[in-house]
Amino acid sequence: PALQEDHGLSTLQQQVQGSRNVRNPRAFDFFFGGLNFQIEHHLVPTCPSTNLRRIQAITRPILLAESLPYPEEGFRSALASVTRHVFIVARRTRPPRD
C-alpha cells in the first residue's frame, strides 16, 4: 500500500509492510536472485543474496516476537497475485477505446 506522508510507521514497520517473501525450495534461490527474500533484502540491503536465507532465520522470529507481520506466501500463490495485480494496473493505464 502507498503510505501517506504522516503515516507514523517506524522504518522497520515500513519495510515489512511493503515487502513479502516467497517460499520456495532452496534449489530455486539462484533463479530468484534474492527477490524471494524481500523482507530480509529491505532490512539488510547490503547482505549478499546468497546469505538471505540465513538472515531469514534471524529476522522472522524477531518480527513475530515484536508482533509485526511476516508476510510470505508460496510460489504459486505469489505468481497468481502478481499476475492479477499486473492485469489490474494494465487495465487502469489502458487508453480509452474510440
C-alpha atoms as a printed R data frame, in Angstrom:
   type eleno elety resid chain resno       x       y       z
1  ATOM     1    CA   PRO     A     1   0.000   0.000   0.000
2  ATOM     2    CA   ALA     A     2   1.050   3.589  -0.628
3  ATOM     3    CA   LEU     A     3   1.812   5.446   2.604
4  ATOM     4    CA   GLN     A     4   0.745   8.983   3.373
5  ATOM     5    CA   GLU     A     5   3.430  11.440   4.467
6  ATOM     6    CA   ASP     A     6   2.230  11.376   8.104
7  ATOM     7    CA   HIS     A     7   1.924   7.566   8.328
8  ATOM     8    CA   GLY     A     8   3.654   7.324  11.726
9  ATOM     9    CA   LEU     A     9   5.282   3.960  10.997
10 ATOM    10    CA   SER     A    10   8.846   3.187  12.013
11 ATOM    11    CA   THR     A    11  11.371   2.335   9.311
12 ATOM    12    CA   LEU     A    12  11.131  -1.316  10.353
13 ATOM    13    CA   GLN     A    13   7.325  -1.283  10.054
14 ATOM    14    CA   GLN     A    14   7.521   0.411   6.655
15 ATOM    15    CA   GLN     A    15   9.962  -2.152   5.285
16 ATOM    16    CA   VAL     A    16   7.918  -5.117   6.495
17 ATOM    17    CA   GLN     A    17   4.580  -3.685   5.412
18 ATOM    18    CA   GLY     A    18   5.837  -3.026   1.885
19 ATOM    19    CA   SER     A    19   7.503  -6.416   1.402
20 ATOM    20    CA   ARG     A    20   6.625 -10.064   1.020
21 ATOM    21    CA   ASN     A    21   8.672 -13.216   0.854
22 ATOM    22    CA   VAL     A    22   8.070 -16.149  -1.465
23 ATOM    23    CA   ARG     A    23   8.554 -19.624  -0.011
24 ATOM    24    CA   ASN     A    24  10.390 -21.915  -2.385
25 ATOM    25    CA   PRO     A    25  12.835 -24.826  -2.283
26 ATOM    26    CA   ARG     A    26  16.444 -23.833  -1.621
27 ATOM    27    CA   ALA     A    27  17.368 -25.060  -5.116
28 ATOM    28    CA   PHE     A    28  15.264 -22.215  -6.605
29 ATOM    29    CA   ASP     A    29  17.042 -19.423  -4.681
30 ATOM    30    CA   PHE     A    30  19.505 -18.901  -7.527
31 ATOM    31    CA   PHE     A    31  16.699 -18.252 -10.031
32 ATOM    32    CA   PHE     A    32  15.083 -15.640  -7.787
33 ATOM    33    CA   GLY     A    33  18.367 -13.805  -7.207
34 ATOM    34    CA   GLY     A    34  17.295 -12.995  -3.667
35 ATOM    35    CA   LEU     A    35  13.960 -11.456  -4.679
36 ATOM    36    CA   ASN     A    36  12.185 -14.235  -2.804
37 ATOM    37    CA   PHE     A    37  13.583 -12.725   0.435
38 ATOM    38    CA   GLN     A    38  12.224  -9.199   0.025
39 ATOM    39    CA   ILE     A    39  11.816  -8.624   3.772
40 ATOM    40    CA   GLU     A    40  15.415  -9.507   4.526
41 ATOM    41    CA   HIS     A    41  16.647  -7.588   1.489
42 ATOM    42    CA   HIS     A    42  14.833  -4.440   2.635
43 ATOM    43    CA   LEU     A    43  16.038  -4.781   6.223
44 ATOM    44    CA   VAL     A    44  19.668  -5.639   5.322
45 ATOM    45    CA   PRO     A    45  20.142  -4.278   1.776
46 ATOM    46    CA   THR     A    46  23.907  -4.810   1.711
47 ATOM    47    CA   CYS     A    47  23.617  -8.518   2.518
48 ATOM    48    CA   PRO     A    48  24.609 -10.730  -0.437
49 ATOM    49    CA   SER     A    49  21.615 -12.619  -1.824
50 ATOM    50    CA   THR     A    50  23.357 -15.912  -1.081
51 ATOM    51    CA   ASN     A    51  23.047 -15.161   2.655
52 ATOM    52    CA   LEU     A    52  19.422 -14.003   2.766
53 ATOM    53    CA   ARG     A    53  18.059 -17.454   3.687
54 ATOM    54    CA   ARG     A    54  20.362 -17.449   6.742
55 ATOM    55    CA   ILE     A    55  19.276 -13.934   7.671
56 ATOM    56    CA   GLN     A    56  15.641 -15.096   7.451
57 ATOM    57    CA   ALA     A    57  16.267 -17.461  10.377
58 ATOM    58    CA   ILE     A    58  17.031 -14.343  12.444
59 ATOM    59    CA   THR     A    59  14.522 -11.815  11.121
60 ATOM    60    CA   ARG     A    60  11.373 -13.972  11.134
61 ATOM    61    CA   PRO     A    61  11.465 -14.813  14.881
62 ATOM    62    CA   ILE     A    62  12.340 -11.207  15.799
63 ATOM    63    CA   LEU     A    63   9.489  -9.719  13.780
64 ATOM    64    CA   LEU     A    64   6.975 -12.246  15.078
65 ATOM    65    CA   ALA     A    65   8.152 -11.714  18.674
66 ATOM    66    CA   GLU     A    66   7.556  -7.965  18.184
67 ATOM    67    CA   SER     A    67   4.021  -8.720  16.866
68 ATOM    68    CA   LEU     A    68   4.993  -7.444  13.440
69 ATOM    69    CA   PRO     A    69   3.704  -9.201  10.344
70 ATOM    70    CA   TYR     A    70   5.943 -11.515   8.374
71 ATOM    71    CA   PRO     A    71   4.143 -11.677   5.012
72 ATOM    72    CA   GLU     A    72   5.105 -14.669   2.912
73 ATOM    73    CA   GLU     A    73   3.344 -16.967   0.511
74 ATOM    74    CA   GLY     A    74   4.026 -19.951  -1.672
75 ATOM    75    CA   PHE     A    75   5.325 -19.657  -5.210
76 ATOM    76    CA   ARG     A    76   2.013 -20.408  -6.943
77 ATOM    77    CA   SER     A    77   0.090 -18.006  -4.741
78 ATOM    78    CA   ALA     A    78   2.679 -15.258  -5.300
79 ATOM    79    CA   LEU     A    79   2.640 -15.824  -9.052
80 ATOM    80    CA   ALA     A    80  -1.165 -15.631  -9.106
81 ATOM    81    CA   SER     A    81  -1.329 -12.436  -7.022
82 ATOM    82    CA   VAL     A    82   1.374 -10.699  -9.074
83 ATOM    83    CA   THR     A    83  -0.372 -11.693 -12.309
84 ATOM    84    CA   ARG     A    84  -3.706 -10.346 -11.009
85 ATOM    85    CA   HIS     A    85  -2.033  -7.098  -9.974
86 ATOM    86    CA   VAL     A    86  -0.361  -6.635 -13.368
87 ATOM    87    CA   PHE     A    87  -3.710  -7.112 -15.150
88 ATOM    88    CA   ILE     A    88  -5.400  -4.592 -12.829
89 ATOM    89    CA   VAL     A    89  -2.681  -1.994 -13.399
90 ATOM    90    CA   ALA     A    90  -2.717  -2.640 -17.147
91 ATOM    91    CA   ARG     A    91  -6.493  -2.133 -17.253
92 ATOM    92    CA   ARG     A    92  -6.197   1.167 -15.362
93 ATOM    93    CA   THR     A    93  -3.499   2.515 -17.669
94 ATOM    94    CA   ARG     A    94  -5.044   1.352 -20.951
95 ATOM    95    CA   PRO     A    95  -6.130   4.309 -23.108
96 ATOM    96    CA   PRO     A    96  -9.895   4.503 -23.708
97 ATOM    97    CA   ARG     A    97 -11.151   2.896 -26.903
98 ATOM    98    CA   ASP     A    98 -12.660   5.088 -29.586
